[in-house]
Amino acid sequence: MTKRAILFILGLMLIASGCAGRANEELAKVEVGMTGQMVKKQLGQPAKVRLVRFTGHEDDYLVWQYNFVPDRPT
């Protein structure tokens, strides 16, 4: 498992954590080692894609943002 894969999944989970119910169901479909195409097939097209440099890292990381809207207002 690469650092990029770990950071990608952690970033995806952090972004989606605001809508816990549906987000948990959707994120359960994502597994370490999946390609970008596999993630898109499971979750669809991301709402936003950006390069991020995390503190203490020398590389930029591609972060896909998904916005999961709850079925009912919370």
N, C-alpha and C positions, 0 to 999 in steps of 0.2 A: 504494500500500500504506500503510495507516494504522499509526500507532504501536500502537494497540490490537491490530490483527491480528498484528503482529510479536511483541508481548509475549505474546499468547495462545498463539501457536505455540511460542515459546521456553519459556514456562511448561509447556506440554504436554510438550515434549521433556525438560525437566529432571525433571519428575515421573516420567516413564516411563523415564528412563535407567537405572534400577536393573535392569531386565530387558531387556538390550540386544537379544537375538535377536528375540523376538516383538514387542517395542516398536518396533523399527526397521521391521518389516514393517507394523505397524498405522499408524505415523506416516507412512509413505510414502504412505498414502491421503489424508492431509490436505494441502491446498494453500492458499496465500495467496489470500484473496478468497472462500473458502467461507463460507457463512452458518452460523449455529448449527445449523439444521435439517440442512444437508448434512453437517456434522461428526457429528451424532448418527446420521445414516443410515449413515455409514461405520464409526464406532467404537462406536455404541450410547450408552446413557444414561451420563453420567459418574457415578463413584462419589461425588464430592463437588463442590459448586459453592460458591465463596466470592468475596467482594470483597476485593481486595488493593490497597493503596497502596504502590507501589514508591518507594524512596528517590529524592528529586529530582523526583518527579512530583506534580502537584497533583490529579490525577484518580484515582478508584478504577477498577480493572480487574476484569472478571469472569474468574475462572480456573476451568476445568473440570479436575478431577483424574480420571485413569483409572489403575486398578491392573491392570497386565498381569502375570499369574502365569505363570512359565515352565512349559513342558510337562514338563521334567525339573528336579529340584532342582539348583542350581548349587553 
